[in-house]
């Protein structure tokens, strides 16, 4: 599957065009909408107050509620925009946003409102595409499951701890970061290669860095390898107790991948999300028109924790990558 996104956060709509999608996938609308609702803004006091229905309008690639195999285009309208919140920011880049790099890259013609094309709003079409990919994967008994593994330094937090940390940051006009772990089960062995563009770890990482606010990734034991001995880190082999024709590893420190190739164990990785850069606390910036130092206080509606609504986005991106590998290994219409 290949995709391209279009639209901006405060434009009339955003959308996606998906190519090389297998034909005959039944679009379970309830499942797709359930994933869209997990990501959608305005559904909880812990997210931005912006409210969007996030109901896709499919323009092509579907007939009788099944994919045709030709490019699929879906559009999502932007109905709840407060563009006036950004009028004072045209020449003042928000710290740690893409405002400044976008200004340079596009020579000042970028749409800065709500982050424009760089906004987390553009993850809505990704969840749509990923939901379709996951529907196909589930037919193959391959499942993707992500969850918040850390919030503001608390490992494996309970839901109440997550809510408390986010609420506390929001009251202070600040934001917090977090981690999301992902586990993919049922994926067969011997898929992938060590080469660039064919390496499973490399392609998962490339996809995950397309999610706004992701600043790091680790597979399996990840950075904990630095504290291990080889005798602790290595994954020994054994014969599966239920099927003697299947070999599995005793541990899974490698995260289901060796040499860029799947080994049949669950593929596991973890992402770190930076704190939301949009905070109401005054920050230092520069007026790009006058070239003078200034102070900025961001207005508008923002998530105090990006990771909180990013779980279905990670599921979606993982689904797209894994289905693509499966297609390349087993055929276009897998």
C-alpha positions as CSV (number, residue, x, y, z in Angstrom):
1,X,0.0,0.0,0.0
2,X,1.2,3.5,-0.9
3,X,-0.6,6.6,0.2
4,X,-0.4,10.4,-0.1
5,X,-2.1,12.9,2.2
6,X,-3.6,16.2,1.2
7,X,-5.1,19.2,3.0
8,X,-4.4,21.4,5.9
9,X,-5.7,21.6,9.5
10,X,-7.7,24.7,8.8
11,X,-8.5,24.2,5.1
12,X,-11.9,23.0,4.0
13,X,-10.9,19.3,4.2
14,X,-8.1,16.8,4.5
15,X,-7.8,13.4,2.8
16,X,-5.8,10.5,1.5
17,X,-5.3,8.6,-1.7
18,X,-4.3,5.0,-1.2
19,X,-2.7,3.0,-4.1
20,X,-1.8,-0.7,-4.4
21,X,-4.6,-1.7,-2.1
22,X,-5.8,-5.3,-2.4
23,X,-9.1,-5.7,-4.1
24,X,-12.1,-7.4,-2.3
25,X,-11.5,-6.0,1.2
26,X,-14.9,-5.7,2.8
27,X,-15.1,-2.3,4.6
28,X,-16.4,-3.0,8.0
29,X,-17.8,0.5,8.6
30,X,-18.3,-0.1,12.3
31,X,-14.7,-1.2,12.8
32,X,-13.3,1.7,10.8
33,X,-15.5,4.3,12.6
34,X,-14.5,2.8,16.0
35,X,-10.9,3.4,15.1
36,X,-11.6,6.9,13.9
37,X,-13.5,7.7,17.1
38,X,-10.5,6.5,19.2
39,X,-8.4,9.2,17.5
40,X,-11.1,11.9,17.1
41,X,-10.7,15.2,19.0
42,X,-13.2,16.5,21.5
43,X,-14.3,13.1,22.8
44,X,-12.7,13.5,26.3
45,X,-11.7,16.3,28.7
46,X,-8.1,15.2,28.2
47,X,-7.9,16.1,24.6
48,X,-8.3,19.3,22.5
49,X,-11.8,20.8,22.5
50,X,-11.9,20.9,18.7
51,X,-14.8,18.6,17.6
52,X,-14.8,16.9,14.2
53,X,-17.0,14.0,13.1
54,X,-14.2,12.3,11.3
55,X,-16.6,10.4,9.1
56,X,-14.8,9.6,5.8
57,X,-16.4,10.5,2.5
58,X,-15.1,7.9,0.0
59,X,-14.8,9.2,-3.5
60,X,-13.3,6.3,-5.4
61,X,-11.9,2.8,-5.1
62,X,-15.0,1.2,-3.5
63,X,-17.9,-0.7,-5.1
64,X,-20.6,-2.6,-3.1
65,X,-18.6,-1.7,0.0
66,X,-15.5,-3.6,-1.1
67,X,-12.2,-2.3,-2.4
68,X,-11.8,-2.4,-6.2
69,X,-8.0,-2.5,-6.2
70,X,-7.9,0.9,-7.9
71,X,-6.8,4.1,-6.0
72,X,-9.0,4.8,-3.1
73,X,-9.7,8.4,-2.1
74,X,-11.3,9.5,1.1
75,X,-12.0,13.0,2.4
76,X,-12.7,14.4,5.9
77,X,-14.2,17.8,6.3
78,X,-12.9,20.4,8.7
79,X,-15.9,21.8,10.4
80,X,-14.8,23.1,13.8
81,X,-12.0,25.7,13.0
82,X,-10.9,28.7,15.0
83,X,-8.5,30.2,12.5
84,X,-8.6,33.5,14.3
85,X,-6.5,32.0,17.1
86,X,-3.6,32.0,14.8
87,X,-3.7,35.5,13.3
88,X,-0.9,36.8,15.6
89,X,1.4,33.9,14.7
90,X,1.9,34.5,10.9
91,X,5.4,35.9,11.5
92,X,6.1,34.4,14.9
93,X,7.1,30.7,14.8
94,X,5.9,28.6,17.7
95,X,8.8,26.9,19.5
96,X,9.4,23.3,18.5
97,X,6.7,23.3,15.8
98,X,7.2,23.1,12.1
99,X,6.3,26.8,11.7
100,X,9.9,27.9,11.2
101,X,11.1,25.0,9.1
102,X,7.9,25.3,7.0
103,X,8.5,29.0,6.6
104,X,12.0,28.4,5.3
105,X,11.1,25.3,3.1
106,X,8.1,26.9,1.4
107,X,9.4,30.5,1.4
108,X,6.7,31.9,3.7
109,X,3.8,30.5,1.6
110,X,3.0,27.7,4.0
111,X,-0.4,27.6,5.8
112,X,0.5,28.1,9.4
113,X,-3.0,27.9,10.9
114,X,-3.2,25.0,13.3
115,X,0.1,23.7,11.9
116,X,-1.3,23.4,8.3
117,X,-0.1,20.3,6.6
118,X,2.1,19.5,9.6
119,X,-0.8,19.2,12.0
120,X,-1.7,16.1,13.9
121,X,-5.1,16.6,12.2
122,X,-3.6,14.8,9.2
123,X,-3.4,11.6,11.2
124,X,-7.2,11.1,10.7
125,X,-6.7,9.9,7.1
126,X,-3.9,7.7,8.3
127,X,-6.1,5.9,10.8
128,X,-8.7,5.4,8.0
129,X,-6.1,3.8,5.7
130,X,-4.6,1.8,8.6
131,X,-8.0,0.4,9.6
132,X,-8.5,-1.0,6.1
133,X,-5.1,-2.6,6.2
134,X,-5.8,-4.1,9.6
135,X,-9.1,-5.5,8.3
136,X,-7.1,-7.4,5.7
137,X,-4.5,-8.5,8.3
138,X,-7.2,-9.8,10.7
139,X,-8.4,-12.1,7.9
140,X,-4.9,-13.6,8.0
141,X,-5.0,-13.8,11.8
142,X,-2.4,-11.0,12.1
143,X,-3.2,-8.6,14.9
144,X,-1.8,-5.2,15.9
145,X,-2.2,-3.9,19.4
146,X,-0.8,-0.7,20.8
147,X,-1.0,0.9,24.3
148,X,0.5,3.7,26.4
149,X,3.5,2.2,28.1
150,X,4.8,5.3,29.8
151,X,3.4,8.7,30.7
152,X,5.6,11.5,32.1
153,X,8.0,9.0,33.5
154,X,5.5,6.5,34.9
155,X,6.0,3.1,33.4
156,X,3.0,0.9,32.6
157,X,0.6,3.5,34.0
158,X,-2.9,2.7,35.0
159,X,-5.7,4.7,33.3
160,X,-6.3,6.8,36.4
161,X,-2.6,7.7,36.5
162,X,-2.7,8.7,32.8
163,X,-5.7,10.9,33.4
164,X,-4.2,12.5,36.5
165,X,-0.8,13.3,34.8
166,X,-2.5,14.9,31.8
167,X,-5.0,16.9,33.8
168,X,-2.3,18.2,36.0
169,X,-0.2,19.4,33.1
170,X,-3.3,21.0,31.5
171,X,-4.1,22.9,34.6
172,X,-0.6,24.3,34.6
173,X,-0.9,25.4,31.0
174,X,1.8,22.9,30.1
175,X,2.0,19.5,28.4
176,X,3.6,16.1,28.9
177,X,5.2,13.4,26.8
178,X,4.7,9.6,26.8
179,X,5.6,6.3,25.2
180,X,3.4,3.9,23.1
181,X,4.3,0.2,22.8
182,X,3.1,-1.9,19.9
183,X,2.9,-5.7,19.5
184,X,2.1,-7.4,16.2
185,X,1.2,-11.1,16.5
186,X,0.6,-13.8,13.9
187,X,3.1,-12.3,11.3
188,X,5.0,-15.2,9.5
189,X,8.7,-15.6,9.6
190,X,11.2,-15.1,6.7
191,X,9.6,-11.8,5.5
192,X,11.9,-8.8,4.9
193,X,15.5,-8.4,4.0
194,X,18.6,-6.5,5.4
195,X,18.6,-4.0,2.5
196,X,17.4,-0.4,2.7
197,X,13.7,-0.3,1.9
198,X,13.2,-4.0,2.6
199,X,14.2,-4.1,6.2
200,X,11.2,-4.5,8.5
201,X,12.7,-2.4,11.3
202,X,13.7,0.3,8.9
203,X,10.3,0.5,7.2
204,X,8.4,0.5,10.5
205,X,10.7,3.3,11.8
206,X,10.2,5.3,8.6
207,X,6.4,5.0,8.9
208,X,6.4,5.9,12.6
209,X,8.4,9.1,12.1
210,X,5.6,10.3,9.8
211,X,3.5,10.6,13.0
212,X,3.8,14.1,14.4
213,X,5.7,14.3,17.8
214,X,7.4,10.9,17.5
215,X,11.1,11.5,18.4
216,X,12.4,8.0,19.0
217,X,11.8,4.2,18.5
218,X,13.2,1.0,19.9
219,X,12.6,-2.6,19.0
220,X,12.4,-5.4,21.5
221,X,14.6,-4.7,24.5
222,X,15.8,-1.5,22.7
223,X,18.1,0.8,24.7
224,X,18.1,-1.7,27.5
225,X,20.6,-3.7,25.4
226,X,23.2,-1.2,26.6
227,X,22.8,-2.6,30.1
228,X,22.9,-6.3,29.2
229,X,25.5,-9.0,28.7
230,X,25.3,-11.0,25.5
231,X,24.3,-14.0,27.5
232,X,21.3,-12.0,28.8
233,X,20.4,-10.4,25.5
234,X,20.5,-13.4,23.1
235,X,17.3,-15.1,22.3
236,X,17.8,-18.9,22.5
237,X,15.8,-21.2,20.3
238,X,13.5,-24.1,21.1
239,X,10.9,-26.3,19.4
240,X,7.3,-25.3,19.8
241,X,5.6,-27.6,22.3
242,X,2.4,-27.9,20.2
243,X,4.1,-28.1,16.8
244,X,7.5,-29.8,16.4
245,X,7.9,-28.2,12.9
246,X,7.9,-24.7,14.4
247,X,11.0,-23.2,16.0
248,X,10.5,-20.2,18.3
249,X,12.8,-18.2,20.6
250,X,12.8,-18.6,24.4
251,X,12.9,-14.8,24.9
252,X,12.0,-12.0,22.5
253,X,14.6,-9.3,23.2
254,X,15.1,-8.9,19.4
255,X,11.5,-7.9,19.0
256,X,10.6,-10.6,16.4
257,X,13.2,-9.3,13.9
258,X,16.7,-10.5,13.0
259,X,18.7,-9.0,10.1
260,X,15.7,-7.0,9.0
261,X,13.7,-10.3,8.6
262,X,10.8,-11.5,10.7
263,X,11.6,-14.6,12.8
264,X,8.0,-15.6,13.6
265,X,7.9,-14.2,17.1
266,X,5.7,-11.1,17.9
267,X,7.1,-7.9,16.5
268,X,7.5,-5.4,19.3
269,X,8.6,-1.8,19.4
270,X,8.1,1.3,21.5
271,X,7.8,5.0,20.5
272,X,8.5,8.1,22.4
273,X,6.3,11.2,21.9
274,X,7.5,14.6,22.8
275,X,5.3,16.8,25.0
276,X,2.9,18.9,22.9
277,X,4.8,22.0,21.9
278,X,1.6,24.1,22.0
279,X,1.4,25.4,25.6
280,X,-0.1,28.5,27.1
281,X,3.1,29.4,29.1
282,X,5.0,32.3,27.6
283,X,7.9,31.3,25.4
284,X,10.7,32.9,23.5
285,X,10.6,33.4,19.7
286,X,11.5,35.8,16.9
287,X,9.4,38.0,14.7
288,X,10.4,36.9,11.2
289,X,9.1,40.2,9.7
290,X,11.0,42.5,11.9
291,X,13.8,40.1,12.9
292,X,13.5,41.0,16.5
293,X,13.3,38.8,19.6
294,X,9.9,38.5,21.1
295,X,7.7,36.5,23.5
296,X,4.8,34.3,22.4
297,X,1.8,33.0,24.3
298,X,0.0,30.4,22.3
299,X,-3.8,30.6,22.2
300,X,-6.2,28.0,20.8
301,X,-7.2,24.4,21.5
302,X,-4.5,21.8,21.9
303,X,-3.9,18.4,23.3
304,X,-1.9,18.5,26.6
305,X,-0.5,15.0,25.6
306,X,-0.1,13.9,22.0
307,X,0.5,10.3,23.0
308,X,-3.0,10.0,24.5
309,X,-4.8,10.1,21.2
310,X,-1.9,8.6,19.1
311,X,-2.5,4.9,20.0
312,X,-4.8,4.2,17.1
313,X,-2.4,6.1,14.8
314,X,0.4,3.8,15.8
315,X,-1.9,0.8,15.2
316,X,-2.8,2.2,11.8
317,X,0.8,2.9,10.6
318,X,1.9,-0.5,11.8
319,X,-0.9,-2.1,9.9
320,X,0.0,-0.3,6.7
321,X,3.6,-1.4,6.9
322,X,2.9,-5.0,7.8
323,X,0.3,-5.5,5.1
324,X,2.7,-4.0,2.5
325,X,5.4,-6.5,3.5
326,X,2.9,-9.3,3.3
327,X,1.8,-8.1,-0.2
328,X,5.4,-8.0,-1.4
329,X,6.1,-11.5,0.0
330,X,2.9,-13.3,-1.0
331,X,1.4,-11.3,-3.9
332,X,-0.4,-8.1,-4.6
333,X,-3.9,-9.4,-3.7
334,X,-2.8,-10.9,-0.4
